[in-house]
Each structure stands twice: as structure tokens, then as C-alpha cells.
Amino acid sequence: ILLVISVIIMPPDFSRHRDLWIGAGLWLLTFGLSFLGCINASTYISPYIELIHLAGIICFMLTATLILSARPDAKKILAAALAIGLVATLLLGLEQYFHGFKDTMEFIEQRESKTGVELAGDFKVKVGDIRIFSTFASSNALGGFILLTFPLVLAIIHKFTAKVEPVKISRPLFMVLFGILALFVFGYTRSRASYLSLIAMMSFCIILFPVNKKLKIATCILVPLAIIGGTVYISTTERSFASMRVRIDYILRSGEMMLAHPFAGTGWGDFFHDYMKIKTYPNSEAPHMPHNIIMAFASQTGIFGGLAVTAAILWPLFVLWKKIRRERLLKAIFTLDGAIFCGLLAFFIHCMFDVHLQIPASMSAALLLSMMATVPSDRQECIPGKTKTWLKLLTIAGCLTLSSLTFYHSRQILRYQEVFERLLDLCDRRTKTPEAFMRISPEKVTSLLRQCVELLPQSPFPWFTAGDFM
């Protein structure tokens, strides 16, 4: 709402940076079509949560678009901010590798000793599996973020080391140090989809850009051999191909849902319900998204949602390719535009295998880079906005009103979260002995359930928790 008010009061010049506004418009169209996911949804809460999630990311993207439209030179500042974010994330990943996993295992052992309750063996195996995820919810999500921003940092190091004498020493030194850090953390994400996406991005770049013909021929020979070798190696590991087969099943069943509901999809949140009925690969997984950004929209909002997000993904890549396609590959990848192209290409390939749509940090960064891709890198004249005093006062009053309403609404949600946390803790059998669990009063559970329902009646989760306990 604040974004809409600001655009009305200070309308941007849409004639400048046409490619930028087309890119923003395609993502805005994708968001608009996502409302189709409300039509066939079986619950109110699922589309509500999904639309609020998407609206937040789109607002971030549109704010970046407004900044870049008036200040194209901000592209370099935003690139530096993303680079700092990646370096901080990698350092936290390194700290997790050397200390975090060990601390977690010690905490589990202390917990078991204190409560006398031994945690499930598969849970401890999962915790003991060294896969760095740093500040992300999963190692796969971290792998995608590294793919997105790693080329950007290399380009920035390449540019700024030109000022550090002697360049022949400083440039390779800083690049090698950063490369070791990034590749170590990236390697220990142990995300096979990330590795495959990196190989695919490098192969596409070698084919698309002017390079030595021998390198192109070598790529066409070595990449298939690498894939075959990786396939043989994976078949010998404990994880094998189970997760890959499952993800293929997600995509195929998403296609069935789209064909069953071509114009409105099965509804946000209903991929979970429908997949559990029609899945063909027997396992215990119950996914809420199909691990593919295009099929997530296509299955739950219909074919138009799938087409819109596909166009939004491809547009910045097309714009960048037109700008840099005649450059030699080694020269292109160390420019800001070339680095953004490589990062977006690798990330969106990875989006075909993972649930990045649900990761706000990854999607916000990807959309920011998509907008940065469509404005020139060179410095341009800035256009200051002009606003009348009464409009400024109106804006301030609107901000204060909306902020007050937001805090009032959030207060109720925070109270609900606090009560729901108490309900979860009370009903969690993992932290209690069987005797202690059986002594819990059903009346106490019912009382907390009633409070949750009064505070947030549309949420199904307290009912699930109490039903499982009963």
C-alpha cells in the first residue's frame, strides 16, 4: 500500500529504461496471475500465506526498480551489497563447519542425558550429516544463493584489484582466496542439483559466447563424460538416485494437475493434497511445492501463471545476452553484466530442481539482479523527484496510520504465536518420557487450542497439533 501511494505521489518516468520496466512488469503480471491460485484452493490460509509471501518479494523488487530507474548508478552499490552478503554468508558457513555441527551434537547428547529420552536414530544421522547450510534453511538453498552471487563477487574483485599494485600479484591472490572459501562451502553443501546447475551454466556460456573452437568441442565431449561419471558414482552412494526420481515425479504430477485445471490450477497449497493422491513413486515424502518454480505456478495457478513466470525469468537473460553476446567469454564474465548473466542463468537452472520460490532471501536477490541486468552499468544523470509540501504531509500521515494498523494486527499474531508455541511444546512427545507424556491433561491441550482458535481462527495448525496429541 505504501509503495502504491509513493508511485501515485511521485510517478516514475516509464519511458526511461524500457527494458527495466518490462522486466518489472512481467514479475508484476506473474504476481497478478498468482491470485488465480485462490479459485480452487481448498483452504483460505494457504493462498493467503503464499500471496503475502509473493507480495513482499514483489514490493522489494519494485522498490529496487524505482531506485534503478531514477539512479542507474545505484547498480554498483547494490552489487557491492550483495557481494558483502555472500562473503558474510560464506564465513558463517565456514564457522558452522568447524564448530556448529559439533556444538549441535553435544547439545543433543546433553539433552538426552538430562531428559533420559533418546532421540530417533534417523534424526541423529541427519544432524551428523555434514552439509553446510550457513544462515539458510537448507544446504540446497545455500547452494542456489552461491550460484547466484558467486560470479558477481569475482567480477568485483577483478575490477577493484586493478587499483592494488602490483596487479599481477594482487588479482590472482584475492581471487584464489575467495575462490577457495566459496568452493569449500559450496562443495560441502553437497547439493547435487547445485553441482549440475554449475556445470550446465558453464556449458551454456561456452556454447553461447565466442570461445576457442577446441574448447567448445572439448566441452561437448567432457560434459557428457562428467555426467556419466557422476551418475556411476551416485549409484554407489547411500543416497543414490532416490531424491532425483522423487523430484521428477513432482514435476510429472504437477503437469497432470495443470492439465486437470488448465486455467486456474489446483490452488495454492493443494499441490500437497493432490500429490499425495496421485504420486507414483512410493516413499514417505509429503512435499508442499514441486521443487520447480515454473511448475509451482503452472500446477497451482494454471498455464498462464506458468507462462508468465517463464517470461519473467527469461527476459533479463535475453536482455543481457543481447548486450554481451559478441564479447569473448573470459572478458564477458569479469564484467558486471556478464557476472549477473552467469549468476542468473545458474540460479534459474537450479530453480528447476529446488524450492527457491519459498526462500525470500534467494528470490529477492534474484529479482534484484534481474532488475540490475536491464539497466546500463555506466553512470547516468540522476533525476531528483519533486513533491509538494501537502503531499509530503499526506504521505507521512498515511505512513503513520498504516504503521499503527500493522503493529495492531501484528500484536494479535504475536499473541497467537506465543500460545501456539506453548501448545506445540506441551504436545511434543520427543522431549518427554512416555510416562510424562501420558500424564498431560487433555483439558489443558483443549484450553490452549481454544485460545489459538480465538486469536487466529483461519489457521489449521493448532487443530492438527491437538488432533495428533489426542
N, C-alpha and C positions, 0 to 999 in steps of 0.2 A: 504494500500500500504506500509506504514511504517512497519507494522507487517510482511508482506511478505519479505521485504528487510532484516529485522533483523533475520528472520529464515534462510534465504539463507546465510547470513554472518556468523551467529553462529548457525548452525543446532543443535537442541537438540538431546539427546540420547533417541531414541524412545524405546529402549529395556528396559530401566528403567521404572518402574511404568506402566506396561502394561494396567492395569485397568483404569488408569488416561487417557491414550491416546485413549483407546476405547471409553470412555465417551465423550471426546472432539471430537473424530471423528464422533460419532453419531449426535452430535449437528451441526457439520460442514456439515454432509450429509443432515440434515434437512434444513439447510440454502441453500445448493446447489439445493435441490429439490424445494425450495420455488420459484426459477426462473421459474418453470412451471406455476406459477400464472400470468406470463406475457402473455401467449399464448392466452387465451380467454378474457383477461381484455378489457373492453370497453373504458377505458381512459388510457392515458400514466401516468398521475400524481399519480394515486392510487398505482400501483405496485412500482413506483419509490420511493414514500414516505415509503411504507412498507418495501422494500428491504434495504433502507438506515437505517431504524429503526432496522431491524434484524441484519444488518451488524455491527452496533455499539455494540449491545449486544454480538454478537459472538466474536468480537475483544476483548471486555472486558474479556470474558470467556477464549479465547485463551491466552491472556496475563497472566491471573491467572494460566493457565495450565503450561505455560513456567516457571513461578516463582516456582510453586509447584514441577515441575519436577526437577529443579536444587536445590531447597531449600524446602524439605518436612517439615522442622521445621517451615516454614512460616505459616503453617496451624493454629498454635496457635495465631500468630499475627493477621491473617486475621479474626479469630473467635472473638478476642477481639475487632477489629474494628467494626464488625457487631453488637456486643453486645452494644458498646458505641452508635452506630447509633440508635438502638432500644430504649435505655434509653432516648436519646435526643428527639426522636420522641414521646415517651410517655409523657414526661414532657411538650412538646409543645401542645400535645393533652389535657393535664390537664389544661394548661393555656387557651386554646380555650374554654373549658367547663365553666370555671369560668368568663372569660372576653370576649372572641372572639365573641360568639353569641350575647351577649348583645350589644357590640360595633357595630356589623353589623346592628342590628335592629335600633339602634339610628341613624346610618348613613342613613338608608333608610327613616326614619321619617324626618330627616333634609333635605334629597334630595327632598322628596315630598313637604315639606313646602316651600323650596326655588324655585322649578320649577313649583309648582302648578299641577303637573302631578302625579296622584295616580297610583302606580304600581298594576299589576294584583293580584287578591286575592290569586290565586293558587301559585304564585311566593312567596308571603309573608308567606304563610303556609309552603312552602318548606324551607324557611330560618328559620322560627320559630321552625322547627322540629329538636330537639336536637339530632344530630347524629355526634359524633366526627369523623373528618377526618384528623386532625393534618396537616401534610405537604403534604398529598396525595390529588388526585383529587376527591376521593370519600371515604365514610366510608367503603365500601366493600373492596376497595383496601388496606386500612389501616388494616382491619381485617385479610386479607390474609398475610400481612407482619408480623403482630404479631404472627400468627400461625407459620410462617416460622422460626422466630428467638427467640421466647419465650423460647423453650426448651434449646437453646444454652446458654442463659443468666443464666438459672437455673443451668446448668452444670458447668459454670464458677464460679458462686457464691459458689456452693458446693465444688469446688476444692480449691478456694483461702481462704475460711473461715477456712479451715483446719489449716492455719497458724495463725489464730487470736484466741488467748486464752481468755476465755475458749470456746472451740469449741461447747460445748453443748448449749451455750447461743448465741454465735455469728452466727452460721449457721442458726438456725431457725429464729433468729431476722432479718437477711438480706434477707432470702428467703421470709418471711412473708411480709416485707416491699415492696419488689419488686413485690411479687405476688398480693398484694392489688392494687398497682399502675397499673400493667398490666391488671388485671382483671376488674378494674374500667373502664379504657379506652376501653378495648375490649368489655365490656358489653354495653357501650354507643355508640359503632359503630352501634349497633342494626342491625347487619348483620346476618340474619337467616342462610344464607349459611355458614358463618364462624362458628356459633354455631354447626351446623350439621357436619361440617368438623372436628371440635374438638372432638365431640362425636365419629365420625367414626374412627379417628386416635386412640383414647384411646381404642376403642373396638378391632380394628385390633391388637394393641400391646398386649392386654390381651390374645387374641386368639393365636398370633404368638409366644409369648415368654413363658418360663417356669414360671408359677404362681400357686398359690394355686387353686386346682380344684373347691373349693367352690366359689372363685372369678370368675372363668370362667362361672360357672353355673349362678351366680348372674347377670353377665353381659348379658348373653343370655336372662335372664328374664327381667331385668330392662331397658335395652336399648330399646327394642320394646315398653315397657310401657311408657318410656320417650318420644318416637316418637309419640305415640298415644296421650299422654297428650299434647304435643306441637301442634299437629295437631288440637286438640279440641280448645286450647287456640287461635291459629292463626285464626281459623274460626270465632272467636268472635271479632277480631280486625278490624280496618278500612281498613288496608292494605290487609287483608285476604290472599287468595292464588293467586291473580291475577298475581303478578310478577313471581311466580313459574310456573304457567300454560304457561305464555309467554316464559319462558326460555326453557321449554320442547318443545314448538312449534319451537323455534330457532333450537334446536338440531335435531328434526324430519325433518324440512325443509332443514337443512344442509345435512342430509342423502339423500334427494331427489336430491339436487344439485350434490352431489358426484356421485350418480348413473347416472345422466344425462350426466356428464362429468368425467368419472372414471379416466382418465389418466392425465388430465391437470387441472381439476377443473373448476369452473366458472370464475376464475380470481380474483386477488386481487382487492378489492373494489366492486366487483359485487355481493357479498352476499347481500349488501344493496339493489341493484336494483332488484335482483331476489326474495328476501324475500318479498318485498313489493307487488309482483305479486302473490305469491303462499301462503302467510301466511293464516292460518285457524282460528287464534284467533283474533277476532275483537277488535282492540284498536288503539291508536294514535302513538304507539311507532314505531320508524324507526331505528333499530339497524344497526351498521356498522360491527359488529362482532357477532358471535353466542354465546358468553359467555361460550365457551368451547374450550380449547386450542387445543384439538385433532381435533374437528370438524372445527375449524377455518382453519387448514391446509387441512383437508380432503375435505372440500367443495370448497376451493378456489385454491388448488394446486393438488388435486386428491388423490387417495387412497394411493399412495406411500409416499406422504408428511405426511398423517395421520399416516401411519405405522412407518415412520422414527421418528417423534416426540414422538410417544408412546414408541418406543425402547429407545430413549434418556432419557425419564422420568423414565422408569423402571430400567435402568442399574445401577445407583448409589444406588437405593433402594435394588436391588438384591445383589450387592457387599457388602453393609453394613450388610444386613441380614445374609449373609454367615459368616461374621466376628463375629457378636454378638448374633446369634440365640440361643446359648447354655447358655447365661448369664441369671441370674434371672432378671426379669423386673425392679425392683427397683434399682438394681445395674447398669443395662444397660443404663437407661435413664439419669443417672447422669455422664455418660462418654461422651467425646466429640463426639465419633462416634454414640452413642445411641441418643444423643440430635439432631445431624444432621439428623439421620434417622427419628425421630419423626417429626421434623420440615418440612423436605421434603415431608413426607407422608401426613401430614395435608395440606400443601400448594398445592400439586398437586391434592389432592381431591378437594380443593377449586377451582382449575383451571378448574374443570369440570362445575362450576357454574358461573364463572366470567371472565372478560376480562383482566386477568393478562398479557396476551401476549402483550398488548399495554401499560403496565406500566413499563418503563425502570428500575426503582429502584427495583421493585419486581423481575423482570426476571433476572436482573444482580446478585442480591443477591442469587436467587435460583440456577442459573448456577454456581456461585462461590461455594456455599455449595455442589453442585453436584460434582464439581471437588475435593473439600476438602474431600468428602466422600470416594474417591478412593485411597487416599494416607495414609500411616500409621501415627499414632499420635506420635509415639516415634521419638526422634531426630536421624537423619541420617547424614551421611557425605555429605557435600556440595561440588558441583563440579563447580569450577570457570571457566568461559568461557575465551578462549584465542583468541584474534583478532589481525591481523596485522595492522600496523600503516596506511597503504594506504587504508585499508578497513574502518578504523575508519573515516578517512578524507572523503572518499566517502559517508559514512553514514551521516556525518554532512552536506555535500553539498546537499545530497538528502533531508534531513530534512528541510533545509533552502528553497530549491526550492518548495517542496510540501507545506510548511507553507505559502510561498508567494502566491502560486496559491489558497490555501484555503482562505486566507484573501481577495484576489481579488474577488473570487467568492462570498464570504460572504457579501462583500460590496454591491454588486448588490441586493442580497436577503434582506439585511437590508433596502436598499432604497425602495424596493418593499413593505416590511412590514410597513414601515412608511407611504407610500402613501395609502396602503390598509386600514390601521387604520383610516386615515382621511376619506376615503370613507365609512367605517363602521359607524364612528361617525356621518357623515353627514346624512346617510340614516336610522339612528336608531330612530324610532318614539317613543320609550319608554321614551326618555329623553326630548321630546319636546311636546308642546301643539299641538293640531290638526291644529290650525291656523299657528303656526310657521313651522310645517312640510309642509303644503301646499305652503308656500312661498319659499321653496327651489327650486332653478333653476335646471331644468333637464340638462341644458347645463353644469353646474358645475359638476354634477354627471358624465355626459358623459366624461368630461375632465379628471377627476380622473380615470375613468375606462380606458381611452386610455393610461394614464401613467402606470397603473398597467399592462396592456397587453404588453406594450413595454418592461417593466422590467422583467416580468415572463410570457411569452405567454402561457405556458402549464397549468397554474393554472385556474381552472374553477370558483373559489370562487368570484372573482370580478364580473364576469358575473351574478352569482346568486344574489349577493347583489344589483347590479344595476337593474336587471330584476325585483326583488321583489319591489324595490322602484318605478319603472315605473308602 
